[in-house]
Structures are given as C-alpha cells and as structure tokens.
Amino acid sequence: MINFPLSRAAAAAPGEAFPSQTNMDTTARHRLIFALILLLTALIFLTDLTTELGFAIGACYLTVVLLVNYLPQERHLILFAVLCSALILLGYLFSPEGGDPWKVGANRLISLYAVWATAIFSCLRRKSEQKREKLLRELESANKNLEGFSSVVSHDLRNPLLVIDGLSRRLLKSYADRIDPGALELIHGIRKSCGKANQLIADFLAFSRAGAREIQKDRIDMEALVKEVYEELESSAGREIRFRCHALPAAVGDRAMLHQVFTNLIANAIKFTGEKKDAVIEVGGSRGKAENIYYVKDNGAGFTMQSADKLFHFFQRLHDVRRFEGTGIGLAIVKAVIEKHGGRVWAEGKPDEGAVFYFSLPRKK
C-alpha cells in the first residue's frame, strides 16, 4: 500500500517545517528541462530513422549531452550518454542512409566518441567545480575562525597586559620613593615587556586584517601618502634624518593598506639608521608598462643578500634584537598586502651600507 503525505508538513525535509518555495521551483524547472531534453532526443531519433542525416547526427546528439549540463546530477549525463549511444547504434541499423557503409559506420563511431568525450569532460568539470566550491567554503570558514581568534587575541590577551602595565605605572607614580632601586628596575622591566607584547599583538592583528580585509580600490597620490606617513613617524625618530621623496607614479589600490606598507618600510628605515650620524632615507618609484615599482632606501645597517629570502617571513630577524628591537612581523605584513594587490616584493642590501626595499603594483587602465 502506498502512503501519500497528507500535508506539506509531511513532505518536508527533516529539520524544516515546510519545503522552501525556492527548492520546489528549482525541482519543477529541472523536471521540465529533463522532459524537454527527452523530447528532443526522441525527435532526433525519429528524424534519423526517416532522413539521411549523415555526419550531422553526431552534432544533434552532442547538443543533447550539452543541454544535460543544465540538470543538477551527474547520473543524468551518464543516462543520456547511454541513451544517445543506443539510439546512434539503432539509427545505424534502421536509418535509410545510403553510400559507402564504411563511411556511414565511421560517422556513427565519431558520433559515439563525441557524445562520450563530452559526457566525461562534463563530469570531470563538475567534480572540479565541486572541489573548488568545497575549498572556497573551507577558506571562508578558516577566515571566520581567524577573525574569531583575532578577537580573542585583541581582548582576552591584550586586556590583561594593559592591566599589568597600568598597575605597574601606578606603583611607579605612587610608591617610587618607597621602592628600592632593584625593585624599580624590575617594574620598569615589566612595563617594557608589556609594551613589547602589546606591539606584537598589534602587529599580529594587522597581519590578520591584511589577509582578511577586502581591498577598497581608489586612485592614490603615492607622493602625498609617503609625505603623510613620514610626518607621522618623524617625531618618533628623535634625531635629524635627511628624508627625500622623489616624484612617484599614482597607484590604484587600498589607501589604508598601502599606508600600512609605507609605515612599516619607513619605520624600518628609521630604526636601522639609528646608529648612523648622517642618516639618509629616500623614497622613489618608476612607471612601467604593466606595473609601477616603488622603493624605500636607507644607508643603515643593511643585510647580506644570502639572507634576503628570510626578510618577508614571520618572526625572521637578521639583526640582534638587543641592537634593533622589533617583532619580526612588519615585513610579513608588507608582503601580504602587496601580494593581495597582485604585486610583488623584494629587497637588496649590503652590511653596514644600507638596504633598498622594492614593491610593485599592477597598473590599471
């Protein structure tokens, strides 16, 4: 005995009260397409039985297989490929085609090959699209997890450090005259360590945002951007620096992200020229056919070219941290931002003579 559902609720999928209207419309559309393709197949076969189609028969059945791509399941492709193959063979036996039987047979074999090659290619393409969609879903999930982790880092790790730093500052302010020099030194060490940890967290968050944030592209006056960045950093240098900014080609990109790039590169140049009496920092660029190239040059500590491939990796330091402080994330952020814009980064340097950091941005018409 066949039991029919008494209501829409009874026909609903598990977990939902009613099947959605969109799913019902999609199913109805697929059934209509299936019926139309089946009707077309029957018409082609009847025409094949009454007319000499010759080589055109393969094109007709090939059209059927191509139309099956509009149906959702792979089994439909296999089903119609088998059906078309059977009808091609039946047509060979019963159609009124005349002429050389070898030629007629060759036409039918070519038709069979075309049908199955198209069906197999379509199946492989669907599998490839399914894998791509799965990877996109996994990437989206990973980005959401990263955003959640960034939130945890920002609040659950940063807040206790701020509390420790605040309490240490209160101790120094209220009880400095009652604390012996050794204890004062320890408190200053605690505050310094808190500052380093906070900077590390800030750099980590900047890196994660650089990867997750969508690019908001605008036309950017790069020369004005560089001057703005240097004005923000100049006071932190605490010394006189000869800074030169040459004419720079305009760029198309995310202004906030490229602001971060120049901030990291110029801040590095300021830091690594700290031991130079006559510090020089130079920013320039050139316009190419496919890309614009920009650079930040200094006459600071430099580095050996054998170590150049490590520069843009996480936590890679080429100098003693006691000599030049840092978190080892700044250049990794630069690399992430520039690659997200479709550009590339590289560097040149010599020990105690300075370094040049380059990056490129694609030109947009």
Backbone hydrogen bonds in HBPLUS format (Angstrom, degrees):
<---DONOR---> <-ACCEPTOR-->    atom                        ^
c    i                          cat <-CA-CA->   ^        H-A-AA   ^      H-
h    n   atom  resd res      DA  || num        DHA   H-A  angle D-A-AA Bond
n    s   type  num  typ     dist DA aas  dist angle  dist       angle   num
A0010-ALA N   A0007-SER O   3.17 MM   3  5.31 126.6  2.47  96.8 109.3     1
A0011-ALA N   A0008-ARG O   3.05 MM   3  5.14 131.1  2.30  97.6 110.9     2
A0012-ALA N   A0009-ALA O   3.26 MM   3  5.17 156.9  2.32  98.8 105.6     3
A0016-GLU N   A0013-ALA O   3.16 MM   3  5.89 157.2  2.21 145.5 144.4     4
A0024-MET N   A0020-SER O   3.16 MM   4  6.48 158.3  2.21 148.9 154.9     5
A0025-ASP N   A0021-GLN O   2.92 MM   4  6.13 156.2  1.98 148.5 154.8     6
A0026-THR N   A0022-THR O   2.93 MM   4  6.14 156.5  1.98 148.6 155.2     7
A0027-THR N   A0023-ASN O   2.96 MM   4  6.13 160.9  2.00 148.6 153.3     8
A0028-ALA N   A0024-MET O   3.04 MM   4  6.21 160.1  2.08 145.7 151.0     9
A0029-ARG N   A0025-ASP O   2.98 MM   4  6.17 153.3  2.05 144.7 152.2    10
A0030-HIS N   A0026-THR O   2.96 MM   4  6.22 156.0  2.02 149.2 155.4    11
A0031-ARG N   A0027-THR O   2.98 MM   4  6.24 155.2  2.05 148.6 155.3    12
A0032-LEU N   A0028-ALA O   3.03 MM   4  6.26 152.4  2.11 144.2 151.6    13
A0033-ILE N   A0029-ARG O   2.96 MM   4  6.25 158.5  2.00 149.6 155.2    14
A0034-PHE N   A0030-HIS O   2.90 MM   4  6.10 159.8  1.94 148.2 153.9    15
A0035-ALA N   A0031-ARG O   3.00 MM   4  6.20 159.9  2.04 146.3 151.2    16
A0036-LEU N   A0032-LEU O   2.97 MM   4  6.20 158.6  2.01 149.7 155.5    17
A0037-ILE N   A0033-ILE O   2.92 MM   4  6.12 159.2  1.96 153.3 158.6    18
A0038-LEU N   A0034-PHE O   2.97 MM   4  6.14 159.0  2.01 147.7 153.9    19
A0039-LEU N   A0035-ALA O   2.91 MM   4  6.13 152.8  1.99 144.9 152.5    20
A0040-LEU N   A0036-LEU O   2.89 MM   4  6.12 156.3  1.94 145.9 152.4    21
A0041-THR N   A0037-ILE O   2.90 MM   4  6.15 155.7  1.96 148.8 155.3    22
A0042-ALA N   A0038-LEU O   3.05 MM   4  6.31 156.4  2.10 145.7 151.6    23
A0043-LEU N   A0039-LEU O   2.97 MM   4  6.25 156.1  2.03 149.3 155.9    24
A0044-ILE N   A0040-LEU O   2.94 MM   4  6.20 156.3  2.00 150.9 157.0    25
A0045-PHE N   A0041-THR O   3.02 MM   4  6.26 159.9  2.06 148.7 154.0    26
A0046-LEU N   A0042-ALA O   2.95 MM   4  6.19 162.7  1.98 151.4 155.9    27
A0047-THR N   A0043-LEU O   2.91 MM   4  6.07 154.9  1.97 144.9 152.2    28
A0048-ASP N   A0044-ILE O   2.86 MM   4  6.06 149.3  1.95 144.8 153.8    29
A0049-LEU N   A0045-PHE O   3.01 MM   4  6.32 140.6  2.17 144.2 154.3    30
A0050-THR N   A0047-THR O   3.16 MM   3  5.23 139.3  2.33  97.6 108.9    31
A0051-THR N   A0047-THR O   2.81 MM   4  5.66 131.6  2.05 152.9 163.4    32
A0056-ALA N   A0053-LEU O   3.18 MM   3  5.40 142.0  2.33 136.6 129.2    33
A0057-ILE N   A0054-GLY O   3.29 MM   3  6.09 168.2  2.31 119.2 122.3    34
A0058-GLY N   A0055-PHE O   3.21 MM   3  6.01 144.7  2.34 120.2 125.6    35
A0060-CYS N   A0056-ALA O   3.05 MM   4  6.35 152.8  2.13 150.9 158.4    36
A0061-TYR N   A0057-ILE O   3.12 MM   4  6.42 168.4  2.13 153.2 154.5    37
A0062-LEU N   A0058-GLY O   2.84 MM   4  5.93 145.9  1.96 144.4 155.2    38
A0063-THR N   A0059-ALA O   3.01 MM   4  6.18 145.7  2.13 140.4 147.8    39
A0064-VAL N   A0060-CYS O   3.32 MM   4  6.74 146.1  2.44 139.7 148.2    40
A0065-VAL N   A0061-TYR O   3.18 MM   4  6.58 157.6  2.23 148.2 152.0    41
A0066-LEU N   A0062-LEU O   3.02 MM   4  6.29 156.7  2.07 149.6 156.2    42
A0067-LEU N   A0063-THR O   2.98 MM   4  6.19 152.1  2.06 146.8 154.1    43
A0068-VAL N   A0064-VAL O   3.11 MM   4  6.42 136.3  2.31 142.7 154.5    44
A0068-VAL N   A0065-VAL O   3.19 MM   3  5.13 129.3  2.47  92.3 105.5    45
A0069-ASN N   A0066-LEU O   3.18 MM   3  5.64 154.8  2.25 107.8 115.0    46
A0070-TYR N   A0067-LEU O   3.08 MM   3  5.90 168.6  2.09 120.9 124.6    47
A0071-LEU N   A0068-VAL O   2.84 MM   3  5.43 164.8  1.87 119.9 125.0    48
A0076-HIS N   A0073-GLN O   3.25 MM   3  5.77 148.4  2.36 107.6 115.4    49
A0077-LEU N   A0074-GLU O   2.93 MM   3  5.34 125.7  2.23 107.8 121.2    50
A0078-ILE N   A0074-GLU O   3.28 MM   4  6.75 158.7  2.32 153.6 158.6    51
A0079-LEU N   A0075-ARG O   2.84 MM   4  5.94 159.2  1.88 145.0 151.7    52
A0080-PHE N   A0076-HIS O   2.98 MM   4  6.13 168.9  2.00 150.4 152.3    53
A0081-ALA N   A0077-LEU O   2.89 MM   4  6.00 148.4  1.99 144.6 154.4    54
A0082-VAL N   A0078-ILE O   2.94 MM   4  6.13 161.0  1.98 151.9 155.8    55
A0083-LEU N   A0079-LEU O   2.97 MM   4  6.20 160.7  2.01 146.0 152.1    56
A0084-CYS N   A0080-PHE O   2.79 MM   4  5.84 167.0  1.81 146.7 150.5    57
A0085-SER N   A0081-ALA O   2.98 MM   4  6.07 153.2  2.05 140.3 148.0    58
A0086-ALA N   A0082-VAL O   2.96 MM   4  6.20 161.8  1.99 151.2 155.8    59
A0087-LEU N   A0083-LEU O   2.97 MM   4  6.24 157.7  2.02 150.3 156.6    60
A0088-ILE N   A0084-CYS O   2.85 MM   4  6.03 149.2  1.95 146.2 154.8    61
A0089-LEU N   A0085-SER O   3.05 MM   4  6.34 159.7  2.10 151.1 155.5    62
A0090-LEU N   A0086-ALA O   2.92 MM   4  6.17 158.0  1.96 147.2 153.9    63
A0091-GLY N   A0087-LEU O   2.81 MM   4  5.88 153.2  1.88 141.7 149.5    64
A0092-TYR N   A0088-ILE O   3.03 MM   4  6.30 143.6  2.17 138.3 147.7    65
A0093-LEU N   A0089-LEU O   3.21 MM   4  6.55 144.5  2.34 141.5 150.1    66
A0093-LEU N   A0090-LEU O   3.09 MM   3  5.15 122.1  2.44  94.7 109.1    67
A0094-PHE N   A0090-LEU O   2.94 MM   4  6.17 152.4  2.02 152.6 160.4    68
A0095-SER N   A0091-GLY O   2.74 MM   4  4.99 147.4  1.85 141.1 143.4    69
A0103-LYS N   A0100-ASP O   3.09 MM   3  5.28 119.4  2.48 100.4 114.7    70
A0104-VAL N   A0100-ASP O   3.00 MM   4  6.35 159.2  2.04 153.9 160.1    71
A0105-GLY N   A0101-PRO O   2.86 MM   4  5.98 158.7  1.90 143.8 149.9    72
A0106-ALA N   A0102-TRP O   2.85 MM   4  6.03 152.1  1.93 142.1 150.1    73
A0107-ASN N   A0103-LYS O   2.95 MM   4  6.24 152.9  2.03 145.9 152.8    74
A0108-ARG N   A0104-VAL O   3.11 MM   4  6.45 153.0  2.18 145.3 152.3    75
A0109-LEU N   A0105-GLY O   2.92 MM   4  6.24 155.2  1.98 150.0 156.9    76
A0110-ILE N   A0106-ALA O   2.90 MM   4  6.13 160.2  1.94 151.2 156.4    77
A0111-SER N   A0107-ASN O   2.99 MM   4  6.20 149.0  2.09 140.4 149.2    78
A0112-LEU N   A0108-ARG O   2.91 MM   4  6.24 154.3  1.97 147.8 154.3    79
A0113-TYR N   A0109-LEU O   2.90 MM   4  6.18 161.0  1.94 150.2 155.3    80
A0114-ALA N   A0110-ILE O   2.91 MM   4  6.11 162.2  1.94 149.1 153.7    81
A0115-VAL N   A0111-SER O   2.97 MM   4  6.17 159.9  2.01 149.6 154.7    82
A0116-TRP N   A0112-LEU O   3.02 MM   4  6.25 172.1  2.03 156.4 157.8    83
A0117-ALA N   A0113-TYR O   2.82 MM   4  5.85 159.6  1.86 153.0 159.6    84
A0118-THR N   A0114-ALA O   3.04 MM   4  6.03 158.8  2.08 141.8 147.5    85
A0119-ALA N   A0115-VAL O   2.99 MM   4  6.20 157.3  2.05 144.5 151.3    86
A0120-ILE N   A0116-TRP O   2.88 MM   4  6.00 166.6  1.90 150.8 154.0    87
A0121-PHE N   A0117-ALA O   2.93 MM   4  6.01 162.8  1.96 145.4 151.0    88
A0122-SER N   A0118-THR O   2.89 MM   4  6.01 156.2  1.95 146.0 152.8    89
A0123-CYS N   A0119-ALA O   2.99 MM   4  6.25 151.9  2.07 144.7 152.1    90
A0124-LEU N   A0120-ILE O   2.94 MM   4  6.24 163.2  1.97 154.7 158.8    91
A0125-ARG N   A0121-PHE O   2.89 MM   4  6.09 155.0  1.95 148.0 155.4    92
A0126-ARG N   A0122-SER O   2.96 MM   4  6.19 153.0  2.04 143.4 150.3    93
A0127-LYS N   A0123-CYS O   2.97 MM   4  6.30 159.1  2.02 150.0 155.5    94
A0128-SER N   A0124-LEU O   2.91 MM   4  6.16 156.2  1.97 147.0 153.8    95
A0129-GLU N   A0125-ARG O   2.91 MM   4  6.18 155.8  1.97 147.9 154.3    96
A0130-GLN N   A0126-ARG O   2.86 MM   4  6.10 153.2  1.93 149.4 157.1    97
A0131-LYS N   A0127-LYS O   2.94 MM   4  6.22 156.1  2.00 148.7 154.5    98
A0132-ARG N   A0128-SER O   2.93 MM   4  6.18 157.2  1.98 146.7 153.5    99
A0133-GLU N   A0129-GLU O   2.86 MM   4  6.07 159.9  1.90 148.7 153.9   100
A0134-LYS N   A0130-GLN O   2.92 MM   4  6.11 151.1  2.00 142.7 151.1   101
A0135-LEU N   A0131-LYS O   2.87 MM   4  6.14 158.3  1.91 150.3 156.0   102
A0136-LEU N   A0132-ARG O   2.89 MM   4  6.14 153.9  1.96 147.4 155.0   103
A0137-ARG N   A0133-GLU O   2.93 MM   4  6.17 154.3  2.00 144.4 151.2   104
A0138-GLU N   A0134-LYS O   2.90 MM   4  6.19 158.7  1.95 149.1 155.2   105
A0139-LEU N   A0135-LEU O   2.79 MM   4  5.99 153.7  1.86 146.9 154.6   106
A0140-GLU N   A0136-LEU O   2.85 MM   4  6.04 156.8  1.90 145.9 152.4   107
A0141-SER N   A0137-ARG O   2.87 MM   4  6.11 155.2  1.94 146.6 153.7   108
A0142-ALA N   A0138-GLU O   2.81 MM   4  6.05 153.3  1.88 144.9 152.7   109
A0143-ASN N   A0139-LEU O   2.86 MM   4  6.12 154.3  1.93 148.0 154.9   110
A0144-LYS N   A0140-GLU O   3.01 MM   4  6.27 153.3  2.08 144.3 151.4   111
A0145-ASN N   A0141-SER O   2.89 MM   4  6.20 155.9  1.95 147.8 154.7   112
A0146-LEU N   A0142-ALA O   2.82 MM   4  6.06 150.8  1.90 145.3 153.9   113
A0147-GLU N   A0143-ASN O   2.87 MM   4  6.13 153.6  1.94 145.6 152.6   114
A0148-GLY N   A0144-LYS O   2.93 MM   4  6.22 154.6  2.00 146.2 153.1   115
A0149-PHE N   A0145-ASN O   2.81 MM   4  6.08 154.8  1.88 146.3 153.7   116
A0150-SER N   A0146-LEU O   2.79 MM   4  5.99 153.3  1.86 147.2 154.9   117
A0151-SER N   A0147-GLU O   2.99 MM   4  6.24 147.9  2.09 141.1 149.5   118
A0152-VAL N   A0148-GLY O   3.03 MM   4  6.37 152.2  2.10 144.7 152.0   119
A0153-VAL N   A0149-PHE O   2.86 MM   4  6.17 162.7  1.89 152.5 157.1   120
A0154-SER N   A0150-SER O   2.82 MM   4  5.96 157.9  1.87 145.9 152.5   121
A0155-HIS N   A0151-SER O   3.01 MM   4  6.18 154.8  2.08 147.6 152.8   122
A0156-ASP N   A0152-VAL O   2.74 MM   4  5.21 124.3  2.05 133.9 150.8   123
A0159-ASN N   A0155-HIS O   3.12 MM   4  5.57 158.2  2.17 133.5 140.2   124
A0162-LEU N   A0158-ARG O   2.97 MM   4  6.31 153.9  2.04 154.9 163.0   125
A0163-VAL N   A0159-ASN O   2.95 MM   4  6.26 151.8  2.03 151.8 159.9   126
A0164-ILE N   A0160-PRO O   2.91 MM   4  6.20 162.1  1.94 151.2 155.2   127
A0165-ASP N   A0161-LEU O   2.88 MM   4  6.09 162.6  1.91 149.4 154.6   128
A0166-GLY N   A0162-LEU O   2.83 MM   4  5.96 153.9  1.90 142.4 150.2   129
A0167-LEU N   A0163-VAL O   2.86 MM   4  6.09 161.4  1.89 154.3 158.8   130
A0168-SER N   A0164-ILE O   2.94 MM   4  6.11 156.5  1.99 146.6 153.5   131
A0169-ARG N   A0165-ASP O   2.96 MM   4  6.16 152.9  2.03 143.9 151.3   132
A0170-ARG N   A0166-GLY O   2.99 MM   4  6.27 152.0  2.07 145.0 152.5   133
A0171-LEU N   A0167-LEU O   2.94 MM   4  6.21 152.3  2.02 146.5 153.9   134
A0172-LEU N   A0168-SER O   3.05 MM   4  6.35 158.3  2.10 148.3 153.3   135
A0173-LYS N   A0169-ARG O   2.95 MM   4  6.16 150.9  2.04 144.2 152.7   136
A0174-SER N   A0170-ARG O   2.84 MM   4  5.89 165.3  1.86 153.0 156.5   137
A0175-TYR N   A0171-LEU O   2.84 MM   4  5.38 154.2  1.91 139.6 147.4   138
A0178-ARG N   A0175-TYR O   2.99 MM   3  5.32 150.6  2.08 109.6 118.8   139
A0183-ALA N   A0180-ASP O   3.09 MM   3  5.53 119.1  2.48 111.3 124.6   140
A0184-LEU N   A0180-ASP O   3.05 MM   4  6.35 156.0  2.11 153.2 160.8   141
A0185-GLU N   A0181-PRO O   2.96 MM   4  6.19 153.6  2.03 147.4 153.7   142
A0186-LEU N   A0182-GLY O   3.15 MM   4  6.47 150.2  2.24 141.0 148.9   143
A0187-ILE N   A0183-ALA O   2.94 MM   4  6.28 156.3  2.00 151.0 157.0   144
A0188-HIS N   A0184-LEU O   2.94 MM   4  6.23 161.8  1.97 151.7 156.5   145
A0189-GLY N   A0185-GLU O   2.94 MM   4  6.19 148.0  2.05 141.2 150.6   146
A0190-ILE N   A0186-LEU O   2.88 MM   4  6.24 147.6  1.99 146.3 155.3   147
A0191-ARG N   A0187-ILE O   2.99 MM   4  6.33 162.4  2.02 153.9 157.5   148
A0192-LYS N   A0188-HIS O   2.94 MM   4  6.15 155.5  2.00 146.1 153.1   149
A0193-SER N   A0189-GLY O   2.91 MM   4  6.10 158.1  1.96 147.6 153.4   150
A0194-CYS N   A0190-ILE O   2.90 MM   4  6.15 155.1  1.97 149.6 156.8   151
A0195-GLY N   A0191-ARG O   2.98 MM   4  6.20 152.8  2.05 143.9 151.1   152
A0196-LYS N   A0192-LYS O   3.01 MM   4  6.34 154.4  2.08 147.0 153.4   153
A0197-ALA N   A0193-SER O   2.92 MM   4  6.16 162.1  1.96 150.8 155.6   154
A0198-ASN N   A0194-CYS O   2.89 MM   4  6.06 159.2  1.93 149.4 155.2   155
A0199-GLN N   A0195-GLY O   2.97 MM   4  6.16 152.5  2.05 143.5 151.0   156
A0200-LEU N   A0196-LYS O   2.90 MM   4  6.16 152.5  1.98 147.0 154.8   157
A0201-ILE N   A0197-ALA O   2.96 MM   4  6.23 158.4  2.01 149.3 154.6   158
A0202-ALA N   A0198-ASN O   2.90 MM   4  6.12 157.1  1.96 145.3 152.0   159
A0203-ASP N   A0199-GLN O   2.90 MM   4  6.13 156.7  1.96 148.3 154.1   160
A0204-PHE N   A0200-LEU O   2.90 MM   4  6.12 156.2  1.96 146.9 154.0   161
A0205-LEU N   A0201-ILE O   2.91 MM   4  6.13 159.6  1.95 151.5 156.5   162
A0206-ALA N   A0202-ALA O   2.97 MM   4  6.17 152.8  2.04 142.5 150.3   163
A0207-PHE N   A0203-ASP O   2.93 MM   4  6.19 151.0  2.02 146.2 153.6   164
A0208-SER N   A0204-PHE O   2.99 MM   4  6.28 162.3  2.02 150.8 155.1   165
A0209-ARG N   A0205-LEU O   2.90 MM   4  6.08 157.0  1.95 149.2 155.6   166
A0210-ALA N   A0206-ALA O   2.99 MM   4  6.09 146.9  2.10 139.0 148.0   167
A0211-GLY N   A0207-PHE O   3.22 MM   4  6.57 144.3  2.36 144.7 152.9   168
A0212-ALA N   A0208-SER O   3.09 MM   4  6.28 148.4  2.19 143.7 152.4   169
A0213-ARG N   A0209-ARG O   2.83 MM   4  5.50 155.5  1.89 149.2 153.1   170
A0218-ASP N   A0253-GLY O   2.90 MM  35  5.44 151.7  1.98 130.9 134.5   171
A0253-GLY N   A0218-ASP O   2.96 MM  35  5.44 156.1  2.02 153.0 153.4   172
A0220-ILE N   A0251-ALA O   2.67 MM  31  5.19 166.9  1.68 162.0 164.1   173
A0251-ALA N   A0220-ILE O   3.08 MM  31  5.19 159.0  2.13 142.4 148.6   174
A0225-LEU N   A0221-ASP O   3.06 MM   4  6.32 153.2  2.13 148.0 156.4   175
A0226-VAL N   A0222-MET O   2.95 MM   4  6.15 158.7  1.99 149.1 153.2   176
A0227-LYS N   A0223-GLU O   3.16 MM   4  6.41 164.5  2.18 149.1 152.8   177
A0228-GLU N   A0224-ALA O   2.99 MM   4  6.15 153.0  2.06 144.9 152.6   178
A0229-VAL N   A0225-LEU O   2.99 MM   4  6.26 157.2  2.04 149.6 155.3   179
A0230-TYR N   A0226-VAL O   2.95 MM   4  6.23 162.9  1.98 154.4 158.7   180
A0231-GLU N   A0227-LYS O   3.03 MM   4  6.18 156.5  2.09 145.4 151.5   181
A0232-GLU N   A0228-GLU O   3.21 MM   4  6.48 146.0  2.33 141.2 149.7   182
A0232-GLU N   A0229-VAL O   3.11 MM   3  5.18 122.4  2.46  95.8 110.1   183
A0233-LEU N   A0229-VAL O   3.11 MM   4  6.41 141.4  2.26 144.1 154.8   184
A0233-LEU N   A0230-TYR O   3.10 MM   3  5.03 122.7  2.45  92.9 107.5   185
A0234-GLU N   A0230-TYR O   2.76 MM   4  5.65 138.4  1.93 153.9 163.2   186
A0236-SER N   A0233-LEU O   3.06 MM   3  5.49 132.0  2.30 109.1 121.7   187
A0237-ALA N   A0234-GLU O   3.14 MM   3  5.48 151.1  2.23 106.7 115.2   188
A0242-ARG N   A0279-ALA O   2.93 MM  37  6.16 168.1  1.94 159.8 156.8   189
A0281-ILE N   A0242-ARG O   2.93 MM  39  6.30 164.1  1.96 158.7 161.4   190
A0244-ARG N   A0281-ILE O   2.93 MM  37  6.39 158.6  1.97 158.0 165.1   191
A0283-VAL N   A0244-ARG O   2.88 MM  39  6.32 154.8  1.94 156.9 165.4   192
A0246-HIS N   A0283-VAL O   2.88 MM  37  6.19 166.0  1.90 175.1 172.1   193
A0258-LEU N   A0254-ASP O   2.98 MM   4  6.24 166.0  2.00 159.8 163.8   194
A0259-HIS N   A0255-ARG O   2.81 MM   4  5.94 141.0  1.97 144.4 155.8   195
A0260-GLN N   A0256-ALA O   3.16 MM   4  6.45 147.5  2.27 138.8 146.2   196
A0260-GLN N   A0257-MET O   3.08 MM   3  5.13 118.7  2.47  94.0 108.4   197
A0261-VAL N   A0257-MET O   3.06 MM   4  6.47 146.5  2.18 141.4 151.0   198
A0262-PHE N   A0258-LEU O   3.05 MM   4  6.31 170.3  2.06 152.8 152.4   199
A0263-THR N   A0259-HIS O   2.91 MM   4  6.03 150.5  2.00 143.3 152.7   200
A0264-ASN N   A0260-GLN O   2.96 MM   4  6.13 163.2  1.99 150.0 153.1   201
A0265-LEU N   A0261-VAL O   3.02 MM   4  6.26 165.7  2.04 153.9 158.1   202
A0266-ILE N   A0262-PHE O   2.88 MM   4  5.82 168.6  1.89 148.7 152.6   203
A0267-ALA N   A0263-THR O   2.90 MM   4  5.81 155.0  1.97 142.0 150.1   204
A0268-ASN N   A0264-ASN O   3.01 MM   4  6.09 150.4  2.10 138.8 146.5   205
A0269-ALA N   A0265-LEU O   3.02 MM   4  6.31 153.5  2.09 141.6 149.0   206
A0270-ILE N   A0266-ILE O   2.88 MM   4  6.19 156.0  1.94 150.8 156.9   207
A0271-LYS N   A0267-ALA O   2.95 MM   4  6.14 158.7  1.99 145.4 151.5   208
A0272-PHE N   A0268-ASN O   2.86 MM   4  6.05 170.3  1.87 160.1 161.6   209
A0274-GLY N   A0271-LYS O   3.16 MM   3  5.38 156.3  2.21 111.7 114.5   210
A0301-ALA N   A0272-PHE O   2.94 MM  29  5.52 138.3  2.11 134.9 145.4   211
A0276-LYS N   A0273-THR O   3.00 MM   3  5.30 164.4  2.03 115.1 119.6   212
A0282-GLU N   A0297-LYS O   2.79 MM  15  4.99 163.5  1.82 147.2 151.8   213
A0297-LYS N   A0282-GLU O   2.70 MM  15  4.99 174.4  1.71 160.4 162.5   214
A0284-GLY N   A0295-TYR O   3.15 MM  11  5.48 155.8  2.21 139.8 146.9   215
A0295-TYR N   A0284-GLY O   2.90 MM  11  5.48 154.8  1.96 150.5 147.7   216
A0286-SER N   A0293-ILE O   2.81 MM   7  5.38 147.9  1.91 150.3 159.7   217
A0293-ILE N   A0286-SER O   2.96 MM   7  5.38 161.3  1.99 155.1 160.9   218
A0288-GLY N   A0291-GLU O   2.89 MM   3  5.10 128.6  2.16 130.6 146.1   219
A0363-ARG N   A0290-ALA O   2.94 MM  73  5.57 171.8  1.95 130.9 130.6   220
A0292-ASN N   A0361-LEU O   2.87 MM  69  5.38 162.8  1.90 159.4 159.1   221
A0361-LEU N   A0292-ASN O   2.92 MM  69  5.38 152.2  1.99 150.0 158.9   222
A0294-TYR N   A0359-PHE O   2.86 MM  65  5.48 169.1  1.87 166.8 170.4   223
A0359-PHE N   A0294-TYR O   2.94 MM  65  5.48 149.5  2.04 150.8 154.4   224
A0296-VAL N   A0357-PHE O   2.92 MM  61  5.30 146.2  2.03 142.0 152.9   225
A0357-PHE N   A0296-VAL O   2.97 MM  61  5.30 166.8  1.98 144.5 147.2   226
A0298-ASP N   A0355-ALA O   2.97 MM  57  5.62 156.4  2.03 161.4 168.2   227
A0355-ALA N   A0298-ASP O   3.16 MM  57  5.62 136.3  2.36 126.3 137.7   228
A0352-ASP N   A0301-ALA O   2.58 MM  51  4.40 160.1  1.61 141.0 134.3   229
A0307-SER N   A0304-THR O   3.01 MM   3  5.63 153.4  2.09 114.3 121.8   230
A0308-ALA N   A0305-MET O   3.16 MM   3  4.93 162.5  2.19 100.6 105.9   231
A0310-LYS N   A0307-SER O   3.06 MM   3  5.68 158.2  2.11 118.6 125.3   232
A0311-LEU N   A0308-ALA O   3.24 MM   3  5.51 155.1  2.30 108.4 115.4   233
A0313-HIS N   A0310-LYS O   3.22 MM   3  5.59 166.0  2.24 120.7 121.0   234
A0315-PHE N   A0328-GLY O   2.68 MM  13  4.02 129.1  1.94 130.5 135.9   235
A0323-ARG N   A0320-ASP O   2.87 MM   3  5.27 144.5  2.00 108.8 119.9   236
A0324-PHE N   A0320-ASP O   2.99 MM   4  6.36 162.7  2.02 158.7 163.5   237
A0332-ALA N   A0329-ILE O   3.01 MM   3  5.17 120.9  2.37 102.5 118.5   238
A0333-ILE N   A0329-ILE O   3.00 MM   4  6.34 147.6  2.11 157.2 167.1   239
A0334-VAL N   A0330-GLY O   3.16 MM   4  6.54 154.2  2.23 142.0 148.9   240
A0335-LYS N   A0331-LEU O   2.98 MM   4  6.23 162.8  2.01 147.9 151.3   241
A0336-ALA N   A0332-ALA O   2.99 MM   4  6.20 159.4  2.03 144.9 150.4   242
A0337-VAL N   A0333-ILE O   2.96 MM   4  6.16 164.0  1.98 157.3 160.8   243
A0338-ILE N   A0334-VAL O   3.00 MM   4  6.15 173.3  2.01 157.9 159.9   244
A0339-GLU N   A0335-LYS O   2.98 MM   4  6.00 165.1  2.00 150.3 155.0   245
A0340-LYS N   A0336-ALA O   3.07 MM   4  6.11 143.4  2.21 135.7 145.6   246
A0341-HIS N   A0337-VAL O   3.14 MM   4  6.47 134.0  2.37 139.2 151.2   247
A0341-HIS N   A0338-ILE O   3.05 MM   3  5.06 130.3  2.31  95.4 108.9   248
A0343-GLY N   A0338-ILE O   2.89 MM   5  5.20 161.6  1.93 149.0 143.6   249
A0342-GLY N   A0339-GLU O   3.00 MM   3  4.89 155.1  2.07  98.7 106.2   250
A0360-SER N   A0344-ARG O   2.96 MM  16  5.45 150.5  2.05 152.3 159.7   251
A0346-TRP N   A0358-TYR O   3.19 MM  12  5.37 159.2  2.23 134.1 136.6   252
A0358-TYR N   A0346-TRP O   2.84 MM  12  5.37 166.9  1.86 160.6 164.0   253
A0348-GLU N   A0356-VAL O   2.90 MM   8  5.23 155.8  1.96 149.8 157.7   254
A0356-VAL N   A0348-GLU O   2.75 MM   8  5.23 158.7  1.79 158.9 160.9   255
A0350-LYS N   A0354-GLY O   3.10 MM   4  5.86 160.6  2.14 166.6 170.3   256
A0353-GLU N   A0350-LYS O   3.11 MM   3  5.36 164.8  2.13 129.8 129.6   257
